[in-house]
Structures are given as structure tokens and as C-alpha cells.
Amino acid sequence: MPTSLKKGSQGPDVTELQKLLLQRGYPVTVDGVFGTQTYRAVRAFQSQNLDQHAQPLVVDGQVGPLTWLSLTHLKPDIETPTAIDFRQLPPEEAGGSQRGRSALEVAIGELASGAGEVGGDNRGPFVRKYLNGMADEGSSWCAGFVSFCFSQNSAGIPFPYTVGARDMLKEFRDPGVGASAAKRL
């Protein structure tokens, strides 16, 4: 293991450090000099990594045994388990009406096609599609996404197309309208 390094250090150990930082995605010039750029990269690395006991590294810009160990032992790729796989339709026994399942199928298809914001918050072609001319691009579009997914159903949308979450909530809270709409879902 190389010696402890800090700002001002020079030599082959610093070169090795810089190569390791580059491999891990921290941009530095490999020149064997522990300057400001390397110092910043080390601090960034330390702020995003753990020691062998799963404790956060001390962010001090110095490369001691714990930072060396973390740099030389790659983290395993871990897939975070989730109770629901949002990429596929749940089995029928999971429940839901045919209309609701149909809307969910549309939503899954939209997400698979890359639906989301493009070019900034609440912007892009998908956002415009879900806002459906009812609001300007830049407006919140989550309720519009839900409305769109239901509107693609052959049975039709069970509530007025809206781009406002509060409007949708109000619709479902109304004892006469909401209960009826909920049954149609």
C-alpha cells in the first residue's frame, strides 16, 4: 500500500492515486503532483464512499489507509429490491378493475418509451402531450399523465381530463361524483 498522501505530495504514489481516481470517474490530470485538482477529486471521492466497515470516509483531502482501501476495492453493484416491479403489469390477482389495469398498462408503455421531462423541469414533448393543451409547458404534468393514461382506454376516462392534481382529488372526494368515478375505475 502506498504511503499517506496529501496536497503537495509528488511521485509514483500520487500517479497511482490519480489513475485510480480517473478509473472511478473523478477527472484529474495524471502528472504525479498532488495539487488542487487532485485534492478536490480526493475530497469528492471521500464524500461519496465508505470504509471497509461501511462508515463514511473522513473528507479531509488526505489519502490514508482507509481512503486507499476504498479506492482499491470496488463497490459491488447492488440492485435495490423493491416490492413492485413498475416495468410490468401486476398479476390479475393483485386486484384492480379492468379500466384501472388498462390505464396502468398505458402508463407502463409510456414509461418504457422514455416518457419524462426533456430539456428542463416540466418541459418536453411528453409533458406537452400529457398537458393536452390545457396548460402551458412548464406546468406540473403528473395529473395530466394519469388523465392521459385513462383517456387511452377504450371504455373512456371515468373523470374529466385534468392536469391539476387538486382537481382530480376533488373529483374523487365528491360523494356523488367521486364514488361513481371510483366505481368506474
N, C-alpha and C positions, 0 to 999 in steps of 0.2 A: 504494500500500500504506500502510495506517495506520502510525502511529508505534509504537514498542515500548510495551507497556503492562504495568503491574504493580499490585499491591494499592495502593489509594489514588488511582489514576488516575480521571479523570472526563471526560465529554464524549461527542461523537458517535462517536468511535472505539470507546469502551467499549460504547456502544449497539450498534454494528455487531458487535462481538465477541459480545455477549450474544445477538443474533439468530442468529448463526452457530452458537453453542453449542446454542441451542434447536433449530435445524434438525437438528443432529446427535444430538439426543436427550439432551442434558445440561440438566437443569432449572435455570434461572436466571430471576430477575426482570429484565426489560429496563427498567432505570432509569438507565442511563448512569453508574453508580457501580461501580467495581471493588472490591467488598467481599469479605467472607469467602465468600459463596455463589459468586460468580464465580471467585474464587481456587481453590476446591475443584473447580469444574467444569473449569477450565483444567487443573489437575493430573490430573484423571481423564481428560480428553481426551489429554493428553500421554502418559499411561501406556499408552494403547491405540492410539496412532497412530505413523506413521513419517514421516520427512522424504522429500524427493524422491530420495534415494539409498537408500531402503529401510532406513535406520538409525532406531532408536528415538529419539523426541524426548527431550530432556532434561526431566525432570519437576521444574521449578522454580517453576511457577505464574506465570511471566512470559511475555508474548506478544511474542516477537521475530519476525524474518523467517521462520524455519523453521516455527514454530507457525502463523503467518498463512498461509503457503503450504499447509500441511497442512489447515487449516480451510477454505480457499477452493478446494481441488482435491479433489473427492470421489474416494474409492477406487472402483475398478471392482469390480463384482460378479464374483467368480470362483467357478466351480463346480469343486471339487476332484475331479479324476478319480480313479476307483477301478477296479481290475481287475474287480470284481464288482458288478453291479447287484443289490442284495439285494431289490429290489422285484419281480423276475421270476424264474421258474424257468429255470435254465441249460439250454441245449440238451442233448438226449439224448446226443450225442457227448461231452459233458463227463464222462459217467460216472455211476455210482451205480445202485443197484438200484431196482426199481420201488417197493418198500416205502419206501426212503430218500427217493426223489423225491416220493412221495406225502406223507410226513411234512414234507418241505421245502415242498411246496405248501400244506399246512395252516399251517405257520409263516408263510409269506408272506401268506396270507389273514388270519391273526391280527394281524400287524403292520399290514396295510392297514386293519384295522378299529379300529386305535388301541390295540392291546394295550400295556400298560405299567403302571407304578405310578400310582396316583391317590390323592392325599391324604397322601403321605409315602413314605418308603423301605419297600419290601416291603408295600405296602398297596393296597387297592382291589379292585374286582370281578374284574379279570383275574387278579390274584395269587391270590385265593380259588379261582377256577376251576382254576388250574394246581396249586395245593396239594392240591386234590381231597379235602379233609377229612383229609389225612394229617399236616398240621402247622398250627399256628395262623398266622393272618395276622400278618405281621411277620417271618416266617421267609423265608430265601432261597428263591427260586422258580425259578431257572434250570433245574435238573434237572427240576422239575415241568413246565416249559414243553416241554422235549424229550419227556418222557414223554407229555404231553397230545397233542403233535403226532403221535407214533407211535400213540397209542391211537385216533386218529380214522381210522386206516387200516382198510379192510375186511378185510385179512389179519390184523389184530390186532397188538398190541405184541409185539416179539420178546424182551422182557425184563420183569421185574416193574416195574410202575408205581412210580416212586420220586421223592421230592423232594430227595434227597441226591445231590449230585454225586459224593461219595466212594463211595456205594453203586453208582452207575452205573459208575464207573470200576472198582470191584472186580468187578462183574459181567463187564465186558469183559476184565479181566485173568485171570480164572479160566480155565485152559486148557480145561477141559471145557465149561463154560457159556459163557464169553466167546467162544470160537471159534465155537461153534454159533450164538450170538446174532448175532455179526458176520456170519456167512454169511446169516442170515435178514434182515439189514438190506437 
